[in-house]
Amino acid sequence: MRSILVLADDLTGALEAGAKFAAHNFRALVTTRRERRLDFPVTIVDTESRHLSPRDAAAAIAFAPAGAQIVYKKTDSALRGNIACELRALHCALPDATLSYIPAYPEIGRTARAGSVLIHGIPAHLSDFAQDRLNPVTTSSIAELLGEDLPCTIYDGESPGDVSAAIAVALRRPGRHIIAGPASVAAAIAAYFEPRAILPKWPRIERCLIVNGSRHMASIGQTAYAVDRGCISTDAAAPWRLVSPPCSPGATSVEFAAAVQKTLACEIDRSDPDAVLAFGGDTAFAILESMNRPDLQPIGEILPGVPISKIDGRALYLISKAGSFGEAELICQLKGMLHAIQ
């Protein structure tokens, strides 16, 4: 097997994919630098293309295919972003590669029936994601999303076993592969080549800054739950502290990220945390921007959809989560797991 190249349109997706490969003992690197050489068995590139125009998003991944036998296009599990134009660009660059789309992520309630994505049983375009301010979802049909001119095999799935079976079928075909889908696909690709999973050694996190840039109610509810129960605090002396950079209440995730980038580097230097917990891809990327965009080494996924990564060149970890993932008690669970490690 030659190298695997993973392309994600935001940082939380890139880190989640990296954690899936790390769980199967792959040496993986997450980077925001498109010029990065494929020196690792798995190289994950955050192209930051979710909010770009379709033309710019296609250009952002034009570099991608060189040297990789498998190009995995990590897509949003709710179908947000520039999925069609990015896959079209990859197909143009690798016209002889087979193209497969496996959209199900059953572990977080995303299933696929008759080629359409359901979120907890509701068609994606009828879910909360239809109201996304930056990337509203307008269709649940993968075929409609991609258009008729893109030769793509679309797989249904309602269980993790369905996703694994789809990967097995796709990868048994000869030649190069372009495979699209959410982070469940990363886990299935990793398990296809290395069935044994490993138990990561988690770091002890005594001091953590929590930064929530997601506008999704799941993330808002998680921070409120943790504050109400005394798990975290906005107090400057609190070991697990919620940080809110100055920003208007109605700001989008991109506007919030801009505020994060201006203020968080100083906050990290002042408080010297062991980790930063970021909600939302734009926020996670802004945190890296404030540190001159270092590479990251995935450690694993401590909770579903919550990867932990080591930031290169720093005694600092990044814990990340897509805005829509997780139960209300997520932050308290993380603190209970990571603060108690000896």
N, C-alpha and C positions, 0 to 999 in steps of 0.2 A: 504494500500500500504506500503510495506517495502521499504528499502532504495534503491536509484538508484546509481549505480557506473558508472562513465564516465571515459573512457580511451582514451587519446589523445596522438598522437606520437610527438607533439611539443607544445610549451607553448602558442603560439598565438591561436591554435585550442582549447586548454584547456580553455583559458580565454574567447574565443568567446562562447563556450558551456556554461560556467558558467554564462555569461551575459544573455543568453537566458532563463535559469532557474530563475535567479534573477528577470527578467522582469515579471515573473508570481508569484512573492512573495515566491519562495522557498528559504529556508536557504541553501546556497551552500558554499562550500569551494574548492579552487583550491590549490593543493599541488604538489610538485615534489618528495615527500617522499613516496615511495611505501609501507612503513610499517605503514602509517597513518591509524588509526582506522576509521571505518565508523560511526562517531559521528554525522554527518549531514544528513538531508534527501537526499541531493545530494552531493556526494564527487567526485570531478574531479581530476584525477591523470594524470599528464604529465609524460609519461614513457620515453620521450626523445629517442624514438626508430626508428625514421624515417631514420636515417643514419646508423643504425646498420646492421650487417649481418642478413639474415633471421633467422638463428638459435638463435642469441642473442636477436633479436626482439621478437621471440616467448617466450624466457625465461623471458624477461622483463615484460610480462603480466601474467606469470604463477600464480602469487599470487592472481589474480584479483577476482575470483568469490565469495569468502567467504562472506556470509551475504547479498548479494544483490539479489533482486528479478528481477531487470532489469539491465543488463550490456549493456551500450551503448558504442559501439566502434566508437568514432568520427574519421572519415576518411577524408583525403584530398579531396576537391571537384574536383580536377583535377586528382585524382587516383595516386598520388605519395606516396611513402613509402612502408612499408612491410605489405600491407593490407592482402594478402592471408595467409601468415604464421601466422599472429596475430589472424585472425579469426579461423584458423585451431587449434591454441593452445587453444582458448576459447572454441571451440566445443569439444575438447578432455577433457577439464576440466569440462564442463557442457554438457555431451552428451544427456541429456534429455531436454535441452532447445531448443525452436524453434529459428531458425536463419533466420533473415530477413535483406535484404540490400535495402536501399532506397537512391539512389545516387543523386537525383535531388536537386538543390539549385536554384530555378528559380529566386529569388531576385537578384542574381549576375550573371545571364546568364548561369547557368549550368542546363541542362535539360537531361532527359533520355528517349530514344525511342528504342523500341525493345531490351531492355537490354544494350544499349550502351550510354555512356555519351557524350554529345555535349557541347562545350563551345562557347557560342554565335553562335550556329548553326554549329560549326566545330567539327568533331570528336576529342576527346581529344588527340589521338596519332598523329593527324595532326596539332595540335595547337602549340603555343610557348612552351608548357610544354614538348614537345618531345625533346627539346634542353636543358632541365634542366641539369646542370652540375653534380649534385649529385644524382638526382632521375629522369632520363629521362622516360617519359611515352611512353610505347610501344604498348598499346592496349586501345581501348575504350570500349570493351566488358567486362561487369562484370563477365559473365560466364567464359570467357577465362581467365580473371585475377584470378579467384578463383580456376579453375580446376574442373574436373568432380566429384571428390570424396567428395566434401563438400556439404551437403544437405542444400541449401539456397534458400529462396523465394526472387526473385528479382522484384522490383516494378518500373514501368515506372512513369514518372511525368513531366509535363510541366508548372505547376502552383503551388502556395502554397497550394491550395485546394487539389491537387493531393497528396502532401506530407502528409497532415493531414489525408486524407482518407486512405492512406497506413498505417499510424500509428494506426488508429482505427481498421483496419482489423488485423494487427499484434498483438496488445495488447488484442484483444478479445479472442485470443486463450488461453486456460488454461495453467498453469505452468509458468516456468521461461522463460525469453526472452533474447536473444542476438540480438541487433539491431545495424546495421552499417549504416553509412552515414555521410554527412557533417553537419554543424551546423544547417541547416534547420530542421534536425531531432530532435535536442535538443529542438528547439522551438515548434515543433509539439508534442513531448512527454510532455513538460511542459503544453501546452494548453489542452492536453487531460485530464490531472488530475485537472488543475486549469485554466478554460477558461478565467477568467478575468486577463487582464494585468494591471500592475501598471506603473505610471510615476515616474521614479527614481528622487531623488534629486541630481543634479549634483554638484560637487565641483567647487568653483572658482579657476581657475588656473592662477595666475599672472606670475609665473616663470616656464618655462618648458624647459627641455633639449630634443632635437630631435635627435635620433640615428637611422640611416638607414643602416641596414646590408643586405638588400635585393638587389639582382642583377636584379630583374625584372624591366622592363622599366616603369611600372606603378608607383612604388615607387620612382625611379630616377626622373621621370617627376614631381611627387608631390613635392619633395624637391626643384627642380629647379624652379618650378612655384612659390612656396612660397618665395624663395630668390629673384627672379626677381621682385616680387610685394612688397617687403619690409615687408612682413608678419613675416618672420624670418630672422636671420642674423647669421653669424659666429663670429661676434664681441663678445668679452668676456663680455661686459656690456649689451648685448641684453637680454630682459626678456624671449623671446622665441628664443632659440639659437640652431643652428645646430652644433652638436658635431661629429667630425670625428677622431676617434682614429688612430694613425699611423699604416698604413697598405698598402701593395702594391696595385696598381690600379686593378690588375687582380685577387685579392684574392677572394676565394669562401666565401659563407656566414659563413661557419664554421671557416675559418681563420680569418675573420673579427670579429666573436664572441670572439675568443681567445684574440684579441687585446682589445675588449671592456672590457672583464673580468679583464684585467690587469690595465686598466686606469680609468674606470668609477666610481668606489667607491670613489676615491680621488676627482674626478670632482663633484660628488654629495655632498660630505662633504664640498668642497670649495664653491660651488655656492648655496647650500641649496634650491633646486628647490621645487615647489609644486608637480610637476609631471615629469615623464620621458615618452616620446612618442617613442615607439620602433617599427620599421618596420622589420618584419621577426621573425620567431620562434626561430632561433638560437641566434639572438641578444637579444630577450626578456629573454631567459634562461640565457644568459651570465650576464645580468644585475642582475638577482636574485642570480646567483652564486657569484657575487661580494659582495653581502650582506648576504652570508651564507644561501641562499635559504629559505627565509621566506615563509609562506603560504600567500594566497591572498583571499580577500573577494570580489566577483563580485558585482558590483553596477548595471550595465546595459550596453546596447549597444547604444551609443550616435549617431552613424551613422552606416549604414549597414556594418558589418564586423569590427567595431571599438569599442571594449569593454573598459570600465573603471573599474579598480579594486583597492581596498585599500590594501596596503602592511601592513601586520601585524607587529605591534611593531614600526611603523614609521609614521610620519606625511607626507606621500608620497603616491602618486597615480601612478599606471602604466597604461598608455594608450597604447594599442597594436593593431597591424594590420598585417594580412598576407601580404606578399610582393605584391601579384597580385591583391589586392582589391583596389577599389576606383577610383574616378575621379581626374583630375589634381588639382582641387582646394581644396582637402580634408583638408590639414593642415590649410589653411586660414579659412575654414568652422569651424574647431575645435576651432581655436583661437577666432573667432567671437562668438561662442557659450559659451565657458568656461571662457574667459577673461572678459566677460560682466556681469557675474552672480554677484548679490549683496549679 
